[in-house]
């Protein structure tokens, strides 16, 4: 008989101060949108709300009240998650349970202290308009840079050593690797070895390897590009393989990219100059399907129009390895 896993209880206790809706959402770190799990109405007389989560692999969740900050983040590493706010504005809170969440909360508090220090430093040494600076701005910039480096170093160290896969995912999402793709791949690969049974970490590893490959590998003149199959503006799948043997002009763009939109006139001119000799294919790397459809209709952009709503994790980026 298959073992029945217990549901995870999430109890949120707070000082009555607000009326509105509190949302429980599952955070994603592998490209999908955050998922709304549940919500509850609260008012000035409400002192607690209770949620039930299905028991699954350790994940990261957030509680948020519409229009209010901050978000409360937690990891489902124990079957009972008790969140207690210490003040009416709920910026101060703690977890009653033993587990990773108080460790994660303490770490985030310390990181916030460093960030606040940077803000305070600039505020303190900002001179009145027209006045001579009290302290060299170069000195302030240097100190701020040192603190930023310290914050980044602590984020990486925490992600690299924490024993919770959920806390790793949260810490990983805070790290800006810039163009240091080797460090990115190393961190994620080590985490995948540390948490071999955790599905989200394993998916993150594979997606990271695919993403880094975009920046590390390039095509050369004479290479045969792989086939890509994507939906057109009518929702029908179109294969670029069907254009083999023809001259193709391939434009990768997005509806939110103003320089890309400005390029529409060039494509119109190109189409009028070579109407029978050249196929123009425009692939939108764009999550906004409706905006894309409206734009290509309004602009009357010629050629074949395809869309990849998955963005940098999509088929087009993986196949063509463009990096901007």
C-alpha positions, 0 to 999 in steps of 0.5 A: 500500500502506497504511503500517504504523505501528510499535508504541510500546515502553514499558520500565519499569526499576526497583530490585527492591523489590516483588511485585504487579501493575503496570498500564498504563492510558490516561487519558481527558479526554473523559468515558470511563473510563480504559482498562486496556491491559495488566498484568504481574506483578512480584516482588522479582527483577524489574528491568523490565517491557515493554509494547507500544502500538499506534501511534495519536495522541499520548495520556496513559498511567499506570503504577501498582502496585496499592496503591502511589503515585505513578502514573507519567504519560507521553505517547506522543510518541516511539516508545520510552518508557524509564522509569527509577526512581532509588529503591526507592520509585519516587517519583523517576524519569526518562525516558531518551528525548528528548521531552516527558515529562521536561519534563512531569515537571519541571513536575509536580515544581515544582508539587508543591514549591509544594503541599508548601510550603503543607502545611509552612507550615500544619504549622510555624505550627500552635500546640499545643492551647490555645496562642496562635498564633505567627503570625496565621492570616490571614497564613498563609491569605493566603500559602497563597492566593497559592501556590494562585493561583501553582500555578493560573496555572502550570497554565494557562500550561503548558497554554496554551503546551505543544507536545504535545497529550498534555501539554496534555490532562494539564495541562488536567485539573489546572485548576479554572476554577470558574465562569469558563466564558469562560476554560475555553472560550477555553483549549480553543478555542485548543488545538483551533486549535493541534492541529487533527489531534488527535482527543481535543483536538477532542472535548474542544473540542466537549464543552466548548462543549456543557458551557458552553452548559448554564451560559450558556443558560436556558429561559424560560416558554413555551419548548418543551423538546427531546425526550429518549430514555433507557432505563427500568429495564427497559432499554427506550428511552422518549421524552419526546415521547410525553408532549406535551400532558400535565402533567409533573413532571420530577425530575432526581436521582441515587441517591448524592444524599441530598437527592434520595432524601429527596424521594421522599416528596414525589413519592409524595404528589404522585402520590396527589394527582393520579394521573390529571392529572400524569405524574411523570418521574424522570431519574437522572443516575447512573453506578451503574445497579444502585444506581439500580434497587435504590433505585427498587424499594426506595423504591417511587417512583412514575412513569416512571424513566429513567437517563442514565449519561453524567452531565454529558456526557449527553443530559439535561444537554445538553437541559434545561441544569440546572446542579446 
